[in-house]
Amino acid sequence: MASIKDVAAEAGVSVATVSRVLNDHPSVSADARTRVLAAVETLGYRPNAVARSLRTDQTHTLGLVISDVMNPYFTELARSVEEEARALGYSVIIGNADERPELQDHHVRNLLDRRIDGLLVSPTDGGSPLMLDAVRAGTPMVFVDRWMPGVAVPVVRSDGRAAIRDLVAHLHGLGHRRLAIIAGPAATTTGQERVAAFREALEAYGLELPDAYIGQGDFQAESGRRVTEGFLDLPEPPEVVFAADNLMALGALDAVRARGMRVPQDIALAAFDDIPWFVHTDPPITAIAQPTGELGRAAVRALVDRIEGRPPESVTLPARLVVRRSCGEPSPKNVAVNPVTNRSES
C-alpha cells in the first residue's frame, strides 16, 4: 500500500506539500496540487482516516439519532441519510432511541465522545438538557422530522397540515362525520402538530373532536391497538380512526380484526406516514406520505453546510394524501381522479 512519502516522491514535492494538498490548504500552487492529485490517483493512495482526523480535528463522521429503527419511516430516513453522507465524503454512526429520552441522550453522549463532526437528531421530546448543552458548545446539529421548540438549530421536516386538511375533506366527502385520532406522544412536536391540524381541519367542516375521540398513543403498534379497542368500546364509536403514524395504524387494524370487524365496512382507517406495506394490506390503507428520502438528503446537506462553514437553512417539504380503499372509497375501476389529490391509488 502506498504511503504519503511515495506520493511525495512520485509528484516531486515534499511530504508537507502532499499533506497540504490533501487537507485543501490554500497555500499550495495549482501546479503542485495537480501533480499531487495525479500521484494519488496513480498510486491509489488512501489517507489514514484516524491520523488525518488528529491533524485536522475532523473525523468526516456524522451521528444520527433516530426515534425508532423498527419504524419503516425512520428506516428509510436513515438509509437516505447514509447514502447522501457517503456521496459527500462522510460516514454515519446511527443510534436508535426507541422513543426513550434517556436512551436518546445515551446515544448523543456516546456520539459526542467519538468526536463526530456533526449530529442529526429526531428528538424524542422537547427538553433534553444534554442537547441544549451541545448546541451552546457549538456542536453542528440539525433536527430532522421533529425538533425542539426555541432551540436555534436548523430543522428539516415535512409539513403535514395541508395533507391532513385534504384527508378530512376526503373523509367528509365520503360521508364520515365521527372522526377519531390516535395521537403521538404529546412531548413530541409531530405528536402535537398532527392533533392540532386534525382538529382545525374538522372545525372547517363544523365537526368537533371530543376528548373521547382523542387516544394517546406512543408511535408504537401496541398503543394503536389499545387506543382502538377503547374507541370500539364507546357507546358511539367513531366512523373513522386516523392513526398519527404507520405503526399505530397497524395496531389499530389488528384491534379491528380481533373483534371480527371489517375495514372499511364497520370502521374506516387512515394513517399518517405511508409505508410500502399499506399497498398490500386488505384493504390497502389510505395514508399521508412524507417525502422521506428527500428529508434525509436535505438534512445531511444542511449539516454539512454547517460543518464546512456555509450558512445552513431549515427545510420544510409538503406531505401528500394517497387515497386507497380503507375509508370506504369506491373500487378503483369506479374511480377516475380523486377531487382532493388529483390522483387515485389501489
Residue, then its C-alpha position, 0 to 999 in steps of 0.5 A: m500500500a502506498s504511503i504519503k512519502d511515495v506520493a511525495a516522491e512520485a509528484g516531486v514535492s515534499v511530504a508537507t506539500v502532499s499533506r497540504v494538498l490533501n487537507d485543501h490548504p490554500s497555500v499550495s500552487a495549482d501546479a503542485r496540487t495537480r501533480v499531487l492529485a495525479a500521484v494519488e490517483t496513480l498510486g491509489y493512495r488512501p489517507n489514514a482516516v484516524a491520523r488525518s482526523l488528529r491533524t485536522d480535528q475532523t473525523h468526516t463522521l456524522g451521528l444520527v439519532i433516530s426515534d425508532v429503527m423498527n419504524p419503516y419511516f425512520t428506516e428509510l430516513a436513515r438509509s437516505v441519510e447514509e447514502e447522501a453522507r457517503a456521496l459527500g465524503y462522510s460516514v454515519i454512526i446511527g443510534n436508535a432511541d426507541e422513543r426513550p429520552e434517556l436512551q436518546d441522550h445515551h446515544v448523543r453522549n456516546l456520539l459526542d465522545r467519538r468526536i463526530d463532526g456533526l449530529l442529526v437528531s429526531p428528538t424524542d421530546g422537547g427538553s433534553p438538557l444534554m442537547l441544549d448543552a451541545v448546541r451552546a458548545g457549538t456542536p453542528m446539529v440539525f433536527v430532522d422530522r421533529w425538533m425542539p421548540g426555541v432551540a436555534v438549530p436548523v430543522v428539516r421536516s415535512d409539513g403535514r397540515a395541508a395533507i391532513r386538511d385534504l384527508v378530512a375533506h376526503l373523509h367528509g366527502l365520503g360521508h364520515r362525520r365521527l372522526a377519531i385520532i390516535a395521537g403521538p406522544a404529546a412531548t413530541t412536536t409531530g405528536q402535537e402538530r398532527v392533533a392540532a391540524f386534525r382538529e382545525a381541519l374538522e372545525a372547517y367542516g363544523l365537526e368537533l373532536p371530543d376528548a373521547y375521540i382523542g387516544q394517546g398513543d406512543f408511535q408504537a403498534e401496541s398503543g394503536r391497538r389499545v387506543t382502538e379497542g377503547f374507541l370500539d368500546l364507546p357507546e358511539p364509536p367513531e366512523v373513522v380512526f386516523a392513526a398519527d403514524n404507520l405503526m399505530a395504524l397497524g395496531a389499530l387494524d389488528a384491534v379491528r380484526a380481533r373483534g371480527m370487524r371489517v375495514p372499511q365496512d364497520i370502521a374506516l382507517a387512515a394513517f399518517d406516514d405511508i409505508p410500502w406495506f399499506v399497498h398490500t394490506d386488505p384493504p390497502i390503507t389510505a395514508i399521508a406520505q412524507p417525502t422521506g428520502e428527500l428529508g434525509r438528503a436535505a438534512v445531511r446537506a444542511l449539516v454539512d453546510r454547517i460543518e464546512g462553514r456555509p450558512p445552513e437553512s431549515v427545510t420544510l417539504p409538503a406531505r401528500l394524501v394517497v387515497r386507497r380503499s380503507c375509508g370506504e372509497p369506491s373500487p378503483k375501476n369506479v374511480a377516475v381522479n380523486p377531487v382532493t389529490n388529483r390522483s387515485e391509488s389501489 
